[in-house]
Amino acid sequence: MGESLVQLTMVLKAWSVYLKRNAGLSRLLGLLLENSLFRNLGVPGEILEILFKWVDDVEDYPKIPKAKGGIKAIRSEAFFLPLYELYLTHGGIFRLTFGPKSFLIVSDPSIAKHILRDNSKSYSKGLLAEILEFVMGKGLIPADGEIWRIRRRAIVPALHQKYVAAMVSLFAQATDRLCQKLDDAATDQEDVEMELLFSHLTLDIIGKALFNYDFDSLRNDTGIVEAVYTVLREAEDRSVSPIPTWEIPIWKDISPRQRKVAEALKLINDVLDDLIAICKRMVEEEELQFHDEYMNEQDPSILRFLLASGDDVSSKQLRDDLMTMLIAGHETSAAVLTWTFYLLSKEPSVVSKLQDEVDSVLGDRFPTINDMKKLKYTTRVINESLRLYPQPPVLIRRSLEDDVLGKYPIKRGEDIFISVWNLHHSPSLWQDAEKFNPERWPLDGPNPNETNQNFCYLPFGGGPRKCVGDMFASFETVVAVAMLVQRFNFQMALGAPPVEMTTGATIHTTEGLKMTVTRRIKPPIIPELDMQRLKMEASAKISEEVTPQLGEKGEVSQAHS
């Protein structure tokens, strides 16, 4: 085999001179490679790599820069960090290679806008859909084409204003459970693992919001909770694994880990099937007429809305939708809260401003939907946390047809990583890009998003495939942050391990976020409206005291002289 490979290499080298003079023939060779003809004939990978290189060399269009070291350059750590270093060297678009396979890394806002919005129909979720198919099936995130359009049209109406208002109340109730747990820790002077607690908090929230199921993971560690985390970890591991061992048929049977994943999936699917069946019966018995802002007061869940709407869909599709939203809505919010409190632990001045706003707007009460517009600085803290620690740090797409990115033509079937991390940290796009500065966003300005920031800022993606739960997630994190700083002070625990990053579907810490929590010592809190009333009463009282008082005969009283 080795001798034959050498001989074929010599022949191909001779051909390369001819190919450089005949661009049409080189494009034909490229087409054959693209359509996997040579792979199907059993041509070895070493030769394919040579062929790809030569075809790329002889074609006469601008060449996308190639990163030296290829895929190997990003295996050693949270992969978006080496991508940032490569971006500083190679610019807004470059190629990472792995034998005949390659990935395009995009860190240019205009190219990101083209892929996500302007020409979004020419791109699918590609690799992401393949990785997550085992758990999400044809759910809203991995689905493409007509399935995605149908499911989006069904799900988006469920997120109406009345539902969001009910969810703010749910966020507050769930966060109050967390506060009770933190209050116990403060009493016992025990440090707490905040990343884990945030994960429990957001799981409890999303369970009630999606299908009216109380995981109660902040207080109990049940089998279903462990099953959810098993599946979440597997989905994240698959999203960054270079070798898809789970696709090997026999591996599913002999691997203890894969057997555990299969058992966890079965348990979750059984629970979801039961919840769907129960909810169907309740909807059939319900007398309430469906309308645009339909919501059952006892069960305001998305599942209840979908079933009441007459959504003509199989239980399998419903299960895929719910599982997709469970994973997407749980892990991202937990990560946002984790990194927000890490950032706050390093900036006491930001915490002080945050607590001043919360004290003024809320006093000692729970937040409501009407407070969301008033908690402006709290919202900017979340905006800035999402800039520094975007969740997810990379968006994955695959080209469905030939296209041009910037000045570079690309072929159908290109796998593309849009590096949100690079966009959010680019020194050419942001002043003091590495500084945590919530005030870079004006308090009275619009909420920053991909449109008004021209795709330099992508906290929830962009274009038609933008996250449908962006308002849900924003309010969820604002409520949690406001209620926690309302009652407690947080600082990194003595002896806590360094906070470093690792990557799954979102950015995690390597060893958790261990913090010391103490109750706030503060003067009596007077909400904003009560404060204005008291100021008016005090002003009136002062006026009475300094005005001369008249006696019965109109004489000036000497009582205050």
Summary of the structure (lengths in Angstrom):
residues: 561
radius of gyration: 28.6
end to end distance: 114.0
largest distance: 126.5
contacts: 1711
relative contact order: 0.13
helix: 58%
strand: 9%
